[in-house]
Amino acid sequence: MNTIWLKSIIISAVIVLVTTGCFKQNQAKDAAVQMKNESGMSHATDPKLTSAPARVNGKEVTITAQESMLEVAKGETIPVWTFNNSVPGPEIRVKVGDTVKIHLNNQLKVPVSIHWHGYPVPNEMDGIPGVTQDAVAPGKTFTYEFQATVPGTYWYHSHQDSVNQVDKGLYGSFIVEDPKDNYDRDYTLVLDEWMSSSATGMQMNGTSEMDNMAGMDHSQMNMGSGDMDHGNMPMEGHDMSMYDLYTINGKSGNSVEKLSVKKGDKVRLRLINAGYISHQMHLHGHDFKVVSTDGQPMNNPAIIRDQLLSIAPGERYDIEFIADQPGSWLLEEHGTDARIQQMRTYIQYEGISGQKDRSDSDKVLTTFDLTQYGNPSASRFALDQSFDQEVQMNLNTEMKNGEMVYTINGKVYPNTDKIHVKEGESIKVTMVNQSKQDDHPMHLHGHFFQVLSKNGVPLQGSPVVKDTLNVKPGESYVIAFEANNTGYWMFHCHDLHHASAGMVTDVEYTDYRSNYTPDPNAGNIPE
């Protein structure tokens, strides 16, 4: 049976065990101490605790993939994989015009890679095992080198066995600073979800064996039907209850670091969702602007207040506000799930005490609508123009031969229809989510796309340029991109459970010939 499909099935099996209460909590904790993960790391012999994420201002950086232990909150420490012993990994900040050189040093016992999510690197630097490079073997190094030409908020993560490796902590933020920006405070907040030691213990019959399996090249991936019976697993909608810890920058609840400001400061918050669940974030007590999405600026962003930012997996939103309300104000997630109370921090004014804000996380607020925000301006594409190609992508959750799969036009990868393009072509894509319960945050590698319409209605405000777009059940979007970055590029759902179970296609330039030949023994697993 295909390795990637088996991983997806076992993950789903874990979810069933969690939700049906097959293990008692104290038994799970005991089991967690005994088990080993795929790297051979025993919970009883802990590697060192993680350090606080560093901000690296430099054009040449060495990043080491290694085992660590993350203290998410007081009394809750979990085994993780890290870049440079921190979760998130170091924030890499460069300036427009810099030549970026990142040396990846793999000290794990499995292969890894780095993908530069959202940033249009040259194809050979995209970090996709079996597509653009072989995964970096244990004890080996690889150097990523490219020009920083497009300012914005991006992030990096492993794309080797990404459904597992991103989950374990192999990610960090990548910021290309705009020389026109001028902020007194500039904070990056990376959102994620984790399994506590209790939830992790429930995987003892699956994870260690599953993750030691050998991988395969991208070209050999087969996410189709097999022989495993799903039993009573639900056909639609991942039950994400196994993720019982929500974090900001690797910390949960009261352990999340407060954001210090002074009255009069101009503050920028960069919000990155590195997890698998959308989060609805609310800034208390301040007017703010949404100045960019996925690193790309909004035209004439309006001042808004008490609106929720819904941030899907892989997406980024940058907001700006003036610190003009001295006190201690929450930035928190909203909803009815008890876990959301862990995803919060405070905007803390220096020299102010005793004026602490109260949560209203169960309050129903308006959700920010990207399609009607800002002012129209000249843009690359229009709905009524002619395009060189028009592509339909129907996204769905289906049962095939007794297995739940995630499909594009009824097919699972690698049998999905590739999008063949020539350099300079304009491509119009209509994405329709036919799943009944599942969101599909679709991410295009190597390119930006412009969002032209939602549910048949043209955008009313600023041009919206993104690399990741969340398509909810029943929704349709029309997007367009220019074929301006030659290579072979993935286009996939960034709920990586969905990608690993089939929701992937490729954008292939017909006039491109890669010098890379996959090593069949490299263990490449691109999703």
C-alpha positions, 0 to 999 in steps of 0.5 A: 500500500502507498505510504502517503495514503497509509499515513492518512488512514492512520491519522484518521484512525487516531482521530476515531480513537480520540473521539470515541474515548478508547483510552483513558487519559491517565493510560495515555500519559503513561503510554506517551512516556514509553513510546518512541517517535519516528526519529527514535527519540524516547520521551524518557530521555528528553533532548534539550528544551527549546529556546525562544524564537530568534529574529535573524537579520541577515542574508546568510543563515544556517538552519539546523533541523533537530529534536527538541522538547517544547514547553507549550505551557507550565506543566505541559512539555511535548516532543517536537522537531525544530529549526534551530531549537525553537518553535517557530524556527528563527524569523528570517528577515531580509531586505529587498535586493538581498541575495538570500542564502540559507544553509539547511543542516539536517540533524534529524534521523529522517530526510527534510526540506524547506519550502518558502511558502508564498515567496516566488523562488526559482523552481529549483529552490522550491524545496519539494522532494521528488519535484525540485530536489531530493529531500536532505538526508540525515547528516547532510546539508543543502543551500537555498539561494535566491533574490529577495525582490518582493516585500511581504510576510511569508513563512518557511516549512518542511515539504518532506512528509509535510503532513507530519513534519509541519505538524511536529514544528518544522516551520518559521517566518520569512519576512522581506522588509519593505523599505517604505515601511515605518513601524515603531513595533513589528510583531510576528505571531504564528498560530498553530495547534498541537496534541498534548502528551495525553493525545499523543499517547493515544497514537502509540499503536500507529505513529512510531511504525507509520513514520519509519516507513520509506518514502517515494518520489513525487512521480511515483505517488499513488494516493488512490484506492487500496485495501484498508477498510475505513470502518465507521470513519466519517466520510466528511469533515476532519475531527480536529479534537486531537489537537487540544493545544492552541498556540501563538509562537509555540506558547499557549494560554498565559504562557504566550508572550505579551506584546509591549507597546508605548502610547503613540506607537505605530504597530504592525502585527503579522499573523501566520497560520501554520496549523490545520485549523482556521482561526478567528482573531479579534483585536480588542480596543483599537481601530485597525487596518488590514494592510496586506494578505499573503504579503501583498498590499491592499489598496487604501485599506479602511479603518475597521474595528471589532471585526474577526480576521478568519485566517486559514491554514497557510494564509497570512494577514498583516494589520496595523494600528496606532497604540492610542488606548493605554491599558492591557488589551486582548488579541484573542480567538473567538468561537465556542470551542474551549480550546480557543481560550488558549490562543490569546495574548495581550497588547500591553502598554508600558508603564500601565497596570491594573487596567486589564481587558476581559475576554468576550470570545463567545461574542458574535462579531462580523467577519472581515470580508476581503472581497469588499475591502479597500478601494479599486485600482488598476490591476493585472486581470479583469473578469471580462478579459480574454485568457490563454487558458481557462481551468475548472477545479472541482474540489471534493471529498469522496469515497473510492473503493471504501476509502475517503479521498480528497479529489480535484475533478473527481481524481486523486493525485497523481492522476489529477489533470495537470495544468500545462502552461507556457511562459507568458500565458494568462490562466483563469481558474475557477475553484468550486468546493463541493465538499459538504463540510471541509474547507480547502485552503488552496495554495499555488507554489511559485506564483501570486494569483489575483482573486476576481470573484466570489460566488459569481460576484466580482470583487468590490474593493481593492485588488486582492493578490494571494498565494493561498485562498480558503474555499469553504463548502459551497463556495466558488472563486475565480482567480487568475495568474500569469505564467511568469516563473518557469518550472514544475509547481504544486497546487494543493490544499494546505490542509495537508491531511487533504493534500496527502490524501489526493488534493494536489495537482501540478502546474507544468511549463511545457517549455521547461526542462529540469536538470533534476532527476529524483533519486529513487532511494532518497525517500522523497515524500512531498506531502 
